[in-house]
Amino acid sequence: MTAESIKEYLRASPFVPFTVRVPDYPPMRVPYPDFAHLSPKGKTMFVFTEKGEGVRMLDVVMITVLEPEQQGR
């Protein structure tokens, strides 16, 4: 995955919630743009958990796919 691809998802208007998938790690849902952030150099992505238990730090090159949610869910 590239930082530019992630930025496209985060800056989309209207925003569409998406799921981040990384090998050997549970899927992480990003319900709003404020729930994810890229480091200034775009090498690390921070995803805040929906239930408020913390934040996950991900190496951007390890992200295999960003899955947009189907509308009407």
HUDA-V963540 format. One record per residue. N is the residue number from 1. PHI is phi in whole degrees, 0 to 359 (none if undefined). OMEGA is omega in degrees with one decimal (* if undefined). Layout:
BEGIN
n | phi | omega
N | PHI | OMEGA
N | PHI | OMEGA
END
This chain:
BEGIN
n | phi | omega
1 | none | 177.6
2 | 246 | 177.9
3 | 299 | -179.5
4 | 297 | 177.4
5 | 298 | -179.7
6 | 294 | 179.5
7 | 301 | 178.4
8 | 299 | 177.7
9 | 294 | -176.2
10 | 290 | -177.2
11 | 262 | -177.2
12 | 303 | 177.5
13 | 226 | 2.5
14 | 285 | 179.0
15 | 292 | 176.1
16 | 243 | 177.5
17 | 305 | -179.2
18 | 215 | 178.7
19 | 246 | 177.6
20 | 262 | 178.9
21 | 242 | 178.6
22 | 228 | 179.4
23 | 305 | 175.9
24 | 58 | -179.4
25 | 214 | 179.4
26 | 297 | 177.3
27 | 299 | -179.7
28 | 239 | -179.0
29 | 272 | 175.7
30 | 246 | -175.4
31 | 282 | -179.5
32 | 216 | -177.7
33 | 301 | 179.8
34 | 291 | -177.9
35 | 272 | 179.0
36 | 218 | -178.5
37 | 210 | 174.6
38 | 260 | 174.6
39 | 294 | -177.5
40 | 305 | 179.7
41 | 270 | 176.2
42 | 76 | -179.1
43 | 265 | -177.3
44 | 231 | 176.0
45 | 241 | 177.1
46 | 252 | 179.5
47 | 239 | 178.0
48 | 277 | -177.1
49 | 285 | -178.3
50 | 296 | -176.6
51 | 273 | 174.8
52 | 80 | -178.2
53 | 276 | 176.2
54 | 154 | -177.4
55 | 227 | 176.6
56 | 251 | 177.9
57 | 252 | -175.1
58 | 239 | 171.8
59 | 282 | -173.9
60 | 304 | -178.6
61 | 292 | 178.6
62 | 275 | -179.9
63 | 289 | -177.4
64 | 272 | -176.8
65 | 200 | 168.8
66 | 246 | -177.3
67 | 253 | 176.7
68 | 291 | 177.2
69 | 286 | 175.0
70 | 288 | 177.6
71 | 293 | 179.6
72 | 93 | 177.8
73 | 277 | *
END
